[in-house]
């Protein structure tokens, strides 16, 4: 069996998801506890705590960790361990006042209509939301989706250890794709992989993604295409459609048994450089040695420079993170080169290049525009056209019913 990279800050994965009799007993107890509603982001964070994706965390962060993670990317409670984004849980002031320190509470997801976890409250504190946004997102602009998320969260953070009771619908809804870190590690070990590169996805794979993936495979034993199956922003393509696109691409254009597709349950924070660090950190927990970081990783709009997410890795201190970045330059199709290239390999001008992005692809397909053959593989485009065609039919039916009163 291949010896894989250690989890972050721990020799073993720390999983908080209960099993068997312990789970059943905790569920019974949870039904008697005070219920606190949690958001979609907090639900995803809880599941990651449960499956070991956020090893070595054992719950939601207290004030000292929150402040230090924002300002210095370190956790005082764990001897200065590197952590790039606060993992916190909030509630309104009245609810917080009704909870005693040391009390156990049930964390309830309205979205899934179930108690996701229990938590022993060890701390209650208010935060400076603008400070968090400035540190994590490098902006306080309310139009930034991550800033909006933080500014709209409730006023008081609750901290303490959790016992996770559920993974919501992810194991059934994304069966075969959604994986726990122990499962991905087992697959890597069975294949004898020691060096594994992770490719983060929230869009269907176009030729630029494929190019990044194949560069990584040249220097790795295997590739882990690890896509987000949590909430995205409006207009993004659903995970089940992206899964089909990846499946068909891997089947026709990659060497057999060099790629594994997986999914994880987080919502995007769109934190650019800081989120790139978080992506590398939890990919280490999933068993990956490298993280592909391309142009504008985890960015949104024009809030970050195209390669800030690469540069931030150079700011880390020695030993902060074992999973290393694979930094790849701006990639595109060059008509003169006759194939995919990057700024490092192509000497031609911008007039000779077709720039590729998920945003451009979505725009062209949603507006019924022509998509150049060089943008994505025909098998992928066929799946996406079918998706957008069905979407248009639903919109037309809805408009027709509204117009006729049907």
N, C-alpha and C positions, 0 to 999 in steps of 0.2 A: 504494500500500500504506500502511496506517495505521502510524504510528510508535508502537510500544508502549513501555510502561514498561521501564526497564532492570532486569536481574536484580539481586539483592541484592549489593551490594559489588563488582560487576564489570560492565564494559560488555558482556560476552558470557556466555552460559551456560557453565559449566564441567562437562563431562560426562566421567565416568571409565569409562564402559562401552566396552570395546574392541570393534572391528569387524574383519571380514575376516581377513587373514593374521596381523595382530597378535594377534587373539583366539585363533586356532588355535595359534600359537606359545606364547602365555601358558598356554593350557590344557594343552599338553604339559609345560611346565615345572611347572605347578601340581601335576601328578600325581606329581612327584618330591619335593615339599616336605612338610615336617611339617604335618599337618592339625590345625586347631583347630576344635572344634565351636562354632557360634554359635547364639544364641537366635532366636526368631521376631522379636523387636523389633530385634535387631541386623541380621537379614536385611533387614527393611524399610528400615532406615536405610541399609544398603549399596546397595540398589536406588535409593533416592533420591539417594545420592551418584553412582551410575552414570548416571542419566538427567538429572542437572543440577538436580534438585529442591532440593538442599541447596547450590547455588552460594552462596558461593565455596569451600566446604570441599573439601579434597582427600584427606581421610582421617579417622581417628578422633582425638579430641582428646587432647593431652598434659595433664600435671598443671596447669600454669599456666593454660591455657585452661579446663580443667574447673573449677578453683576460682573463677576470675574470672567465668565464665558463671553459676555457681551464685550467687555473691554480688552481682555487678554487671551481669550480662547483657552482658559485653564480652569480646572475645577479644584478649589481649595480642599474640598471634602475628600478628594482622592489624590492628595499629595501633588497637586498641580498637573494632573492628567490633562492632556489635550482634548478639547471638545469645542467645536466651532459655532454652534447655534444652541440657544437655550431650549430645553425641553421642559415646558411648564404647563400647568393646569390652572384655569381661572374660574372664578364664580363671582356672583354679585355680592355687594357688601352685606346685605341683609342675611343672605344665606351663610356667608362666612361668619357673621356674628353669632349665628345659631349653632355653629360647630365648635366643640371644645377641643383644645389641643389634647392629643391622645385618643380622640374618638375615631372609630372606624366608620367609613361611609361607603356607599355603593355608587359607582360611576356608570351612569345610564346614557346610552346613545339613543336619541329619538329617531335618528335615521334608520337604525337597525331594530329598534323597539326591543332592546334587551340590555341587561346589566352586563357591562363589558369587564368590570374589575371591582375589587374592593381596595380601599386605601386607608392606611392609618395616618391621620393628619398630624404631622410633627411641627408644622410651621404655617403661619398665615402672614402674608406681607403684600404691600402695594409696591408697584414698580413705576419707574419713569419710562413710559412707553416710547417717548420721543428719543430717549437715550438708546433704548434697545434698537429702534429702527435705524438710527444714525450709525450705530456700530455694525449691525447685522446686514442692513440693506444699503448703507452708505447714502441714504436719503430719507427725508421725512415727507416726501411728496405723497399725498393721499391717493393719487392716481396709481401709484405702484401697488400691485395686488398683494404683495407681502406686507407692506406698510399698512394697507387697509385692513388686513387680517389682524395685525397686532393692535391697531388703534381701536378696532371694534370689539376686542376681547373684553371680558368682564374685568372689574376693578381690582379684585383681590386674587393673588396666586395662593394655591394650596400646595404644600410640599409634603412628601413622605413616601414610604415604600408601598408598592402595589402588588396585588395578586391578580393575575389576569385570568379571566374565566372564558373568554371567547375570542375567536378570530373573525367574527361577523360572517359574512357570506363568501369571503374570499376563497376558502378551500374548495367550495362547490362551484362558485361562479367562474372561477379561473382554474379549474382542475387540470393538473398537469403543467400549469405555467406558474401559478403562485407557489412559492417554496419557502420553507424555513431554512435558516442558515445550516442547520444540521443536515438537511436534505441535499442542498447544493454541495456541501463539503463531501458528502458520501459519494455523489456522482463524480466529483473531481477525482477523489481517491480511487474509485473503481476504474477510471480511465487512465490512471497513472499520471495525471497532470500535476506538475509542481508550480509552473508559472501560468497564471490565468489572468487574462485581461478582461475587464468589465466594460461594456458599452452601455451607457445610460441612454434610454430612449423615452420620449414622450410624443414622438411623431412617427408615422410610418417610415420605414427605411427607404431612403432614396439613394442615388448613386454615391453621394458624398459619405453617407453612413457606411455603405458597403465598402468604400475605399478605406475609410478609417479602420473598419473591422479587419480587412485583409492585411493592412499594414501591421496591425497588432498581432495577427496570426503568424506573420513572418518571424516574430521574435518571442512568441509565447507557445506553450503547449496546447492551449485551448482558449476559446472565446466564450464569455458569458454575456449574452445579450439580455440585459436586465432592465425591463421596462416597468414604468410606473403604472399601477392599476388603481391608484387612488384618484382623488378629484383633480381635474384640470380646470383651466379657464374656459369660458364659453367659446365655442367654435373649434376647440381641439377635437381630434378624432378619437372615438371611444376605444378602449383597450382591446375589446374582442375583435375589432376590425384590424387593429395593429398586429394582433397575434397572428391572424390569417396571413397578413402581408409578410411577416417575418418567416412564417412556416414555408411559404411558397418560395421565398428568396433563398432560404437556407437549403431547401430541397434541390433547387436547380443551379445554384451558383456558388456553393461552398463544398469543400471536400467533406465527405461523409465522416461523422464522429469527431468533428473539430469544433462544433458549436453546440452550446446548450442555451435554450431560451428559458428565462425565468421572469417572475413578476413580484413586486413588493407593494405594500399597501399604503404608502404615504401620500399625502397631498403635496403638491408642489408649493414651495415657499417663494420661488423666483428670486432667491437671494444671491444669484450670480456666484462670485468668488467664494463666499462663505458656504454656499450650498454645495459647490464643487468639493470642498473639503469634507463636508458631511457625507456626500456620496462616496468618496474614497474610504472614509472611516467605516461606514457600515458594509461596504463591499469587502473590506478586510474581514469583517465578521462572517460574511458569506463565503470566505475562502479565497478571495482574489488577491493577487500580488500587485496588480497594476490597474489603474483607472484611466481610460482614454479621455483626455480633455482636449476638445476641439475648440472651434471658434464660439464665443459667447455661451459657454456652458452654463445652463440653468438661469440664463438671463431673460430679461423681458424689456421690450422697448429699447431705449437708448441710454439706460441707466448705467451700463458698465461698458468699458472698453472691450474690444473683441477678444483680447487675450489676458484680461485681468484674472480670470479664473485659473489660468496657467501660472501667472506670476506669483499669486498668493502662496503657492506651495514653496516658493523660494524663501518666504518669510518665516517658515516654521523652524523651530529649533531642532537639533539632532535628537532623534528618537521619538519625536512627537507622533509620527505616523509611519507605520511600516509599509502600508500600501502606497506605491509610488505612482506619480502621474506619467502617462505616455502623452507628451505634448505634441500635437500635430497641427501644422500651419493651416491657413485658409485653403480649402480645397474647392475644386471646380472642374468642369469639363472644358478641356482646351481643344478647339477645332483644329488648330495647327498641329498640336501634339497627337491628336487623334485618340484621346482617352482622358481619364481622370489624371489630375496633377495638382500640385500645390504651389504656393509662392516660392518654396525652396527648390522646386524642380522644373518649373516652367518659365522660360525666358520671354514669353510673348506678351502682348498687350491686352488690356481689358476688353478690347473689341473682339478678341479671339476667344473669349471665355464665356461660358454659361455658368453663372453662380447658382448654387443649389441651396435651398432651404425649405424646411417644413412649412413655413409661413407662405412662401411663394407657391408651393405645391397645393396647399389647401385653398389658396385664393383662386388659382387657375381652375381647379376642379369644381369648387363651389359655384363659380361664375360661368361654368360651362366652357371655359377657354381651352385653347389648344395647349397641350403639354408636350414639349419637345421629347423625342424618343430618348435623348441622352439624359433626361432628368431622372428617370426611374425605369426599372425593368418592366417589360410589358405585362408580365403576370401580376405584378404589384399594382400597376395602373388599372388593370381590369377589375381588381377587387375594390379599389377606391372609387372608380367610376360607378360601379354597382351600388356602393354605399351612398354616394351623393345623388344618384338617380332615385333611390328609394326615399331619400330625405326630401327631395323636391316633390315627389308624389304625396308624401305626408303633408307638406306645407300646402300644396294645391288643394288637397281634400279638406284641410282645416279652413282654408280661405273660402272654399266653395260652401262649406257648411255654415260659416259665419255670414256669408252673403245671402244664403237662402233661408237662414234660421233653422237649418237641419241639425 
